[in-house]
Each structure stands twice: as C-alpha cells, then as structure tokens.
Amino acid sequence: MALQLASAAQHDPSRSGRQIGPEFRGARYGQGMHGYAQDKDAYLKRLRRIEGQVRGLQRMVEQDTYCIEVLTQISAATRALQAVAVGLLEDHLGHCVAEAIERGGPEAETKVKEAADAVARLVRS
C-alpha cells in the first residue's frame, strides 16, 4: 500500500478518471506544502464561480422562478462543490497521506484515518 500511495504523490491528475479543468492539471508538490498548494488559485477560482451560482440561486428564489429550474441549478452547484471536494481529496491522498506513509509511524495511521473519514463524509453528502 505504501508503494501505491507513494507513487500517487507523483501521479498526474490529468490522467485519472476525474473530470478537472486544465487549471488543475500538472501540479507537483513540494515539501511542507498542503496537497492543494500548487492548485490553490484554480480552487479559489472554482469556489468563486460556485459562490456566484449560489447568489444566482438566491435571485431565482427572490424572483419566484419555477421550482424545477431552481432545483436544477442547486444540483449543478452541488456537483461543482463535489468536484472541488474530490480534487482536494485526491491532492490530500497524493501528497499528505503519501508523504506520511513514506515517513511511517503513527502520523501515517492518523493521515489514513483522516482520509477515510473525509471519504465517509463525502459519501454521506
């Protein structure tokens, strides 16, 4: 397992099955950085876009837009947030967890547990 996760640290996310924009591709991680550090600007851009979607939802409700149209837009915003969450999770596994496993010890177990808990939260949402 350590070998698999260690190789994930150098994995090119653009080759995974995950649908991401070009702004998320080609990240390389340095020591002491969060897994998403190389993609921080892209994540912020995506989150700002989602924030705009949510403001649009507020306007739709204020303007008494047909409920199915509002629900459709809620679904789109939810999918966008889930895409960000999956990207952050992949970055966390490929960087934070992989590095902890390479170092070994109790930190490795803690990082794996954190990742498993994050996956459980995403699955429930």
C-alpha positions as CSV (number, residue, x, y, z in Angstrom):
1,M,0.0,0.0,0.0
2,A,2.8,2.4,0.8
3,L,4.3,1.9,-2.6
4,Q,0.9,2.6,-4.3
5,L,0.3,5.8,-2.3
6,A,4.0,6.9,-2.7
7,S,3.6,6.6,-6.5
8,A,0.3,8.6,-6.2
9,A,2.3,11.6,-4.9
10,Q,3.9,11.8,-8.4
11,H,0.7,10.8,-10.2
12,D,-0.5,13.2,-12.9
13,P,-4.2,14.0,-12.0
14,S,-4.9,14.8,-15.7
15,R,-4.5,11.0,-16.4
16,S,-7.0,10.0,-13.7
17,G,-10.7,9.4,-14.5
18,R,-11.5,12.6,-12.6
19,Q,-13.0,15.4,-14.7
20,I,-11.0,18.5,-14.0
21,G,-10.3,21.7,-15.8
22,P,-6.8,22.5,-17.3
23,E,-6.2,24.8,-14.3
24,F,-5.9,21.7,-12.0
25,R,-3.5,19.7,-14.2
26,G,0.2,19.3,-13.8
27,A,0.6,20.0,-10.1
28,R,3.8,19.0,-8.4
29,Y,4.2,19.0,-4.7
30,G,7.0,20.4,-2.6
31,Q,8.0,19.6,1.0
32,G,5.9,21.3,3.7
33,M,3.1,22.3,1.3
34,H,-0.5,21.3,1.5
35,G,-1.6,18.9,-1.2
36,Y,-3.6,21.6,-3.0
37,A,-0.9,24.4,-2.8
38,Q,0.0,24.2,-6.4
39,D,-3.7,24.4,-7.4
40,K,-4.8,27.0,-4.9
41,D,-5.6,29.7,-7.4
42,A,-7.6,27.2,-9.5
43,Y,-9.5,26.0,-6.5
44,L,-10.3,29.6,-5.4
45,K,-11.4,30.4,-9.0
46,R,-13.7,27.4,-9.0
47,L,-15.1,28.3,-5.5
48,R,-15.8,31.9,-6.6
49,R,-17.7,30.5,-9.6
50,I,-19.8,28.3,-7.2
51,E,-20.3,31.3,-4.9
52,G,-21.8,33.1,-8.0
53,Q,-24.0,30.2,-8.7
54,V,-25.4,30.3,-5.1
55,R,-26.0,34.0,-5.4
56,G,-27.9,33.3,-8.7
57,L,-30.0,30.7,-6.8
58,Q,-30.9,33.4,-4.2
59,R,-32.0,35.7,-7.1
60,M,-34.0,32.9,-8.6
61,V,-35.9,32.4,-5.4
62,E,-36.4,36.1,-4.9
63,Q,-37.9,36.3,-8.4
64,D,-40.2,33.3,-7.8
65,T,-38.5,31.2,-10.5
66,Y,-40.2,27.8,-11.3
67,C,-39.1,25.3,-8.6
68,I,-37.8,22.7,-11.1
69,E,-35.4,25.3,-12.6
70,V,-34.2,26.2,-9.1
71,L,-33.7,22.5,-8.2
72,T,-31.7,22.0,-11.4
73,Q,-29.4,24.9,-10.5
74,I,-29.0,23.5,-7.0
75,S,-28.0,20.2,-8.5
76,A,-25.4,21.9,-10.7
77,A,-23.9,23.8,-7.7
78,T,-23.8,20.6,-5.7
79,R,-21.9,18.8,-8.4
80,A,-19.5,21.7,-8.7
81,L,-18.8,21.5,-5.0
82,Q,-18.4,17.8,-5.1
83,A,-15.8,18.2,-7.9
84,V,-13.8,20.5,-5.8
85,A,-14.1,18.1,-2.8
86,V,-12.9,15.2,-4.9
87,G,-10.0,17.2,-6.3
88,L,-8.9,18.2,-2.8
89,L,-9.2,14.7,-1.6
90,E,-7.1,13.4,-4.5
91,D,-4.5,16.1,-3.7
92,H,-4.6,15.1,0.0
93,L,-4.1,11.4,-0.8
94,G,-1.4,12.1,-3.3
95,H,0.6,14.4,-1.1
96,C,-0.2,14.5,2.6
97,V,-1.1,10.8,3.0
98,A,1.6,9.6,0.7
99,E,4.3,11.6,2.5
100,A,3.1,10.4,5.9
101,I,3.2,6.8,4.7
102,E,6.8,7.3,3.4
103,R,7.9,8.6,6.8
104,G,5.9,5.9,8.6
105,G,5.0,5.9,12.3
106,P,1.8,7.0,14.0
107,E,1.4,10.0,11.7
108,A,0.8,7.6,8.8
109,E,-2.1,5.9,10.6
110,T,-3.5,9.3,11.5
111,K,-3.4,10.6,7.9
112,V,-5.0,7.4,6.6
113,K,-7.8,7.7,9.2
114,E,-8.4,11.4,8.3
115,A,-8.6,10.5,4.6
116,A,-11.0,7.6,5.4
117,D,-13.2,9.9,7.5
118,A,-13.2,12.5,4.7
119,V,-14.3,9.9,2.2
120,A,-17.1,8.8,4.6
121,R,-18.3,12.4,4.9
122,L,-18.3,12.8,1.1
123,V,-20.2,9.6,0.6
124,R,-22.9,10.6,3.1
125,S,-23.3,14.1,1.5
